[in-house]
Amino acid sequence: MDVPFWIGDRKFDQADLELIRLTVRRFSRFSRQEITATLCENLPWKAPNGRLKMEACRKLLLQLEQDGLVTLPPLWRHKVRQSVHEERKGTAIQLELSASLRDVSPVVVDPVTTAQEREVWNATMAAHHPLGYRRPIGAHQRYFIRVQTNGGPQIAGLLLFGAAAKVLADRERWIDWTPEERTRYRVRIVNNNRFLVLPGVRIPHLASHVLSLAARRIRADWSARYGYAPVLLETFVEPEHAGTCYRAANWILVGQTAGRGRQDRYSQYRESVKAIWMYPLLRDWRRRLVEPLPQGVDPCDE
């Protein structure tokens, strides 16, 4: 691995690399988790909210081992990982509602905060979204979409925002990013991974209205949770859909994906080519996109 190198806005030099190698050798009897935590404390490598950058450090160690620079201890397999089914133990929400947007106003986009709410959110997404439910990896924020009815507030849909795609040629051309800028500042882009209006809900213009509401609050929500604020939103729309709600909410069509999976580095797993839509959260977004990040921020936020 060539030094110096960047992970997010954290620069690693030769001294950092030697500290990593020394720590792995000295604590070879520790578990990988303990080594990772020790490194995060000693580098130091923390998020703005003070949390150790465990996931980012774990990925760096795996890359260093792949490059032959460190030898990690064997994996400890005594822990049983929580199954996907355990995460879906909540009851999926059902709602039948036909109304105008005025009839159900004010519509509210609320963050999902408790474990019980997450269980309900997970089960509902698994039951109703065409792409199903996948456990979010990295920085993310779930939302409930609530509408007002005679019986009180009702959940009419769900939203999920998460980490941006690693590489998108058309996005990079639109932003006019260099490869180094993409690596360092991709964390400032947040992806609308899932958007679900419940199948029984028929409210014209609800989807575009919800996108506008989410755009108004996501910077504050993300900053409160992770210590920094995003600058751009992105999403991908399947070819059988026109992206009408995104267009109505003033998102910008900037190109297409290459038709490869998120983790596909060797063009082995083809996917459908999707439209890329972007939404700037600030007027001066090009300048703000490459501003120095809070210390410790990188694209691998837990």
C-alpha positions in Angstrom: 0.0 0.0 0.0 1.5 3.3 -1.1 1.8 6.0 1.6 0.6 8.5 2.3 -3.0 7.5 1.6 -6.4 8.9 2.6 -9.5 7.2 4.1 -12.1 9.9 4.1 -10.4 13.0 5.4 -8.0 11.0 7.6 -4.5 11.0 6.1 -2.3 8.0 6.9 1.5 8.3 6.7 4.4 5.9 7.2 4.4 6.4 11.0 0.7 5.5 11.1 1.3 2.4 9.1 4.2 1.3 11.3 2.0 1.9 14.4 -0.6 -0.4 12.9 1.9 -3.1 12.1 3.5 -2.9 15.6 0.1 -3.0 17.3 -1.0 -6.1 15.4 2.3 -7.9 16.2 2.4 -6.9 19.8 -1.3 -7.9 20.5 -1.4 -11.0 18.4 -3.2 -12.9 21.2 -6.0 -10.4 21.2 -9.2 -10.8 19.2 -9.5 -8.8 16.0 -12.2 -6.7 17.7 -9.8 -5.8 20.6 -6.9 -5.0 18.1 -9.3 -2.7 16.1 -10.4 -0.9 19.2 -6.8 -0.5 20.4 -5.8 1.0 17.1 -8.7 3.4 17.0 -7.7 4.7 20.4 -4.0 5.0 19.7 -4.1 6.5 16.2 -6.5 8.2 17.3 -9.4 7.5 14.8 -12.8 8.6 16.0 -15.9 10.1 14.6 -16.9 13.6 15.5 -19.4 12.2 18.0 -16.5 10.4 19.8 -17.3 6.9 18.6 -14.3 4.7 17.6 -14.1 4.2 13.8 -14.3 0.4 14.2 -15.8 -0.5 10.9 -13.4 1.7 8.9 -10.4 0.4 10.9 -11.5 -3.2 10.4 -11.7 -2.8 6.6 -8.3 -1.2 6.6 -6.8 -4.1 8.5 -8.3 -6.6 6.1 -6.8 -4.6 3.2 -3.4 -4.6 4.8 -3.6 -8.3 5.4 -4.6 -8.9 1.8 -1.5 -6.8 0.8 0.7 -8.9 3.0 1.6 -6.1 5.4 0.0 -7.6 8.6 -1.1 -11.0 9.8 -4.3 -10.8 11.8 -5.2 -13.4 14.5 -7.7 -16.1 13.6 -11.4 -15.2 13.8 -13.1 -16.0 17.0 -16.3 -17.9 16.1 -17.9 -18.5 19.5 -20.4 -15.7 18.9 -23.5 -16.4 16.9 -24.4 -13.5 14.6 -28.0 -12.3 14.9 -30.0 -13.6 12.0 -32.0 -11.5 9.6 -35.2 -13.1 10.8 -34.5 -11.9 14.3 -34.4 -8.3 13.0 -37.8 -8.7 11.4 -39.7 -9.7 14.5 -41.9 -6.6 14.4 -45.3 -6.6 12.8 -45.6 -5.0 9.3 -47.9 -2.0 9.1 -51.0 -2.1 6.9 -53.0 1.0 5.9 -55.9 1.6 3.4 -56.3 5.3 2.7 -57.5 7.3 -0.2 -57.4 11.1 0.2 -56.0 14.3 -1.1 -52.7 15.7 0.2 -54.7 18.6 1.8 -56.9 16.1 3.7 -53.9 14.4 5.4 -51.8 17.5 6.1 -49.6 18.2 7.8 -47.5 15.3 6.6 -44.5 14.6 8.9 -41.2 12.8 8.3 -40.1 11.4 11.7 -36.7 9.6 12.5 -37.0 6.1 13.7 -35.3 6.1 17.1 -36.2 3.2 19.3 -35.5 -0.6 18.9 -39.2 -1.3 18.8 -39.7 1.3 16.0 -36.8 -0.3 14.1 -38.4 -3.7 14.3 -41.7 -2.4 12.9 -39.8 -0.4 10.2 -37.8 -3.5 9.2 -40.8 -5.8 9.0 -42.9 -3.3 7.0 -40.1 -2.7 4.5 -39.6 -6.5 4.2 -43.3 -7.1 3.6 -44.0 -4.3 1.1 -41.0 -3.0 -0.8 -40.2 -4.7 -4.1 -36.5 -4.9 -3.1 -37.3 -6.2 0.4 -35.3 -5.4 3.5 -31.6 -5.5 3.9 -29.8 -4.5 7.1 -28.3 -1.1 6.6 -24.5 -1.0 6.6 -22.6 2.1 7.6 -24.1 5.5 8.4 -27.9 5.5 7.8 -31.2 7.1 9.0 -34.6 5.5 8.9 -37.8 7.6 8.7 -41.5 7.0 9.2 -43.9 9.0 7.0 -46.9 10.0 9.0 -50.2 11.5 7.8 -53.1 13.0 9.7 -56.5 11.1 9.7 -59.7 11.3 11.7 -58.3 8.5 13.8 -55.1 10.4 14.5 -51.6 10.2 12.9 -51.0 7.1 10.7 -47.8 5.7 9.2 -48.2 5.9 5.4 -44.7 5.0 4.3 -41.0 4.6 5.1 -37.7 6.2 4.0 -34.1 5.1 4.3 -31.0 7.1 3.7 -27.5 5.6 3.8 -24.0 5.7 2.4 -23.5 6.8 -1.2 -22.3 4.6 -3.9 -18.5 4.2 -4.0 -18.0 5.0 -7.7 -20.5 6.4 -10.3 -18.9 7.7 -13.5 -21.8 9.9 -14.5 -22.1 11.3 -11.0 -18.4 12.1 -10.8 -18.5 13.9 -14.2 -21.5 15.9 -13.1 -19.8 17.0 -9.9 -16.5 17.4 -11.6 -14.7 15.4 -9.0 -11.1 14.1 -9.1 -10.6 10.5 -7.9 -9.0 11.8 -4.7 -11.9 14.2 -4.0 -14.3 11.3 -4.5 -12.5 9.2 -2.0 -12.2 11.9 0.6 -15.6 13.6 0.3 -18.0 10.9 -0.8 -19.2 10.9 2.8 -20.9 14.2 2.1 -23.3 12.4 -0.3 -26.2 10.4 1.2 -28.2 7.9 -0.8 -32.0 7.5 -0.6 -31.7 3.7 -0.5 -35.4 2.9 0.1 -38.6 4.8 -0.4 -41.9 3.1 0.3 -45.5 4.4 0.2 -47.7 1.6 1.6 -49.5 -0.3 -1.1 -53.0 0.7 0.2 -52.2 4.4 0.4 -53.4 6.5 -2.5 -52.6 10.2 -2.0 -51.7 12.1 -5.1 -48.4 14.1 -4.8 -47.5 12.6 -1.4 -44.2 11.1 -2.7 -42.7 14.3 -4.0 -44.0 16.2 -0.9 -42.3 13.7 1.4 -39.0 14.0 -0.5 -39.1 17.8 0.0 -39.8 17.3 3.7 -36.9 14.8 4.1 -34.5 17.1 2.3 -35.3 20.0 4.7 -34.4 18.0 7.8 -31.8 15.4 6.9 -28.8 17.7 7.4 -29.8 18.4 11.0 -30.7 14.7 11.7 -27.4 13.4 10.1 -25.3 16.0 12.0 -26.9 15.2 15.3 -26.3 11.5 14.8 -22.9 11.4 13.0 -21.3 14.8 13.6 -21.4 16.2 10.1 -24.0 17.3 7.5 -24.4 15.9 4.0 -24.4 18.2 1.0 -26.0 16.1 -1.8 -28.6 13.4 -1.9 -28.6 10.7 -4.6 -30.9 7.8 -5.6 -31.2 5.2 -8.3 -34.4 4.6 -10.2 -35.1 1.2 -11.9 -35.6 1.4 -15.7 -39.3 0.5 -15.5 -40.0 3.7 -13.5 -39.8 7.3 -14.7 -38.7 8.9 -11.4 -41.7 11.2 -11.6 -41.7 12.0 -7.8 -38.0 12.9 -7.9 -38.5 15.1 -10.8 -41.5 16.8 -9.2 -39.3 17.4 -6.0 -36.7 19.1 -8.2 -34.1 16.3 -8.2 -31.7 16.3 -11.2 -31.2 13.4 -13.6 -27.5 13.2 -14.1 -26.9 9.9 -15.9 -27.0 6.2 -15.4 -25.3 3.5 -13.4 -22.9 1.0 -15.1 -25.2 -1.9 -14.2 -22.8 -3.4 -11.6 -23.5 -4.4 -8.0 -22.3 -2.2 -5.2 -19.5 -4.6 -4.2 -18.7 -5.8 -7.8 -15.1 -4.9 -8.5 -14.6 -7.3 -11.4 -17.8 -6.9 -13.5 -19.0 -10.4 -12.5 -22.4 -9.5 -11.2 -24.5 -7.6 -13.6 -27.5 -5.6 -12.5 -30.0 -3.4 -14.4 -28.8 0.0 -15.5 -30.5 2.6 -13.3 -31.1 6.3 -13.6 -29.1 8.5 -11.2 -30.9 11.4 -9.6 -29.2 14.0 -7.4 -30.5 16.7 -5.1 -28.2 19.5 -3.8 -29.0 20.5 -0.2 -27.2 23.8 -0.4 -26.9 26.5 -3.1 -23.1 26.5 -2.9 -22.9 22.7 -2.8 -19.9 22.4 -5.1 -17.7 24.5 -2.7 -19.2 22.9 0.4 -18.7 19.4 -1.0 -14.9 19.7 -0.8 -14.7 21.6 2.5 -12.5 20.0 5.2 -14.5 17.4 7.1 -14.7 17.1 10.9 -11.7 15.0 12.2 -12.3 11.3 11.9 -15.1 11.4 9.3 -14.7 8.9 6.4 -17.0 7.0 4.0 -17.1 3.9 6.3 -19.1 5.5 9.2 -20.7 2.9 11.4 
